[in-house]
Amino acid sequence: MNSDTRYTRTDQDVREVNRTMWSYGEYRHVADLLRPGAVELVGRLRPGPGTRHLDVATGNGNVALLSAQRGADVQGLDLTDEFFPEARERAERAGVTIGLHRCDAEDLPFADASFDLVTSTYGVQFAPGHDAAAGEMARVCKTGGRVGMCNWTSRSWTAHFQEILSSYFPSPAGHQGQPMLWGDEGYLAELFGPDFEIIAERRHLWYPFADAEALVAFFESCFGPCIAARTSISPPGRWAELRAEMVEMTRSFVRSDDRGTGVPVEYLLVVARKKGDRS
């Protein structure tokens, strides 16, 4: 479908802003924190030789590489192709090949029922059009195939972090998106509809930082949306106000246990099977 007819000018502008924003910083450091979720998801899905796998919002390839190492035929896509050189380097070091495509999760360039697995870890939930993104994932998944996701929940540290950022940088009208809705099993059941059987459970990542200040400083230095906020906020002095709010919020999440001191970050691990013949 021609994207010029599918999207309004505002839609296209929002996508370009998102693409640019996520390209800032050194995302690979954030991806390292997210990798345990990718390991968990791939372990649940157990792709193998002959599995056709599409990874949506692949970033620098956490899920794509793990699946390819199990023998799957993997295609990864992202709105931001600045991540791809590192994904290719990682694939080369691992001795595997993955296809990489710059495109929109709401308009996938693949035929119906092209994949046995369709995944996204902490990515597709930020597409502004929830129905369109879920519909595309469902469309390219074959009958009997599975959609696997890790999605931040509304009570996670990430949700609070994003809420603070958004309060200083409101989305254009009609594009609020509410990405944390994807962390609710009931909402996903409505979004994907009766053709999918959904199994979900709440899990946690562990961000190992000594205190709230250290965690905020980390994201301030390498997380694209945070860098975009810091460099564009007006007047510049408001950044100190925003940052102080982030630190204060983060203090309520810091925990100490046998892993040391850090922040547990909740997400929903989702496996949704498209009903029908598995053959």
C-alpha positions, 0 to 999 in steps of 0.5 A: 500500500502506498504510504502517501495515501495511507498516512496523513501529513501529521502521521508522516511527521510523527514517524520522522520525528520518532525515527530521528529521536531514536537515532540519537545516542548509543542505543547499544548500551540500552540494548544490553540492559534489554537483552535478558528479555530477548533471551527469555522470549526466544527461549519460550518460542524456541525457533529452529532450522526452517523457522521463518521469523520476523522481528519488528523494531529489531534495533541492533538485533537482540532477538534476531541474532538469538533466533538466527543462532538457533537456525531460523531464517530471520528478517528484522525491521526498524524505523531507524536504520542507524542501528543496522551497522551494529546489527550486521557486525554482531551477526558477522561475529556470531557467524549468522545472517539476518535480513534488515529492512528500514520500514514502518511497523504499521505498513509491513512489506511482506505478504500475508502469512509469510512468517511462523514467528513475529516478535517485538521486544519493547518496540512495537508498543511505541508505534502510534497506531496500535490497531494498524501495528497489531493488524500487520503483525497478525496479517504476516503471521501464518495460521498456527504461527505465533506472535511473541512480545515483551511489552512494558507495563503501565506500572513499570519504571519505564512507564513512569520515565516516559510519562515524565518525558511526555509531560514536558513534550506532549505528542501532537494531537491524535498521537498520544499512543498510550504505549503502555496499554500493550502491557495489559493482557486484556488490551492485547486480547482486544487488539489482536482479536479472537483469532489469537490465543494469548498467554502472558505473564509479568516478568522483570528486567534488572537494571544494576545501578547503585542509585537513582542518580546513576540510572538517570545519568545513564539514560541521559547519556545514551537513550535517544528520546532522553537526549532529544529532550535534553537538547531541545527543551525550552528554555534550557533550564527546564531540563534540570527540573525534568531531570530532578523529577526523574531522579525523585521518581526513580528513588521509589523503584530502587531495591537491594537484594542478593543481586546488589542494588538496582531497579526491577523493571516490569514487562509483560511476556506475551506469546499469542498463537494464531488459531488454526492448523499448525501444519 
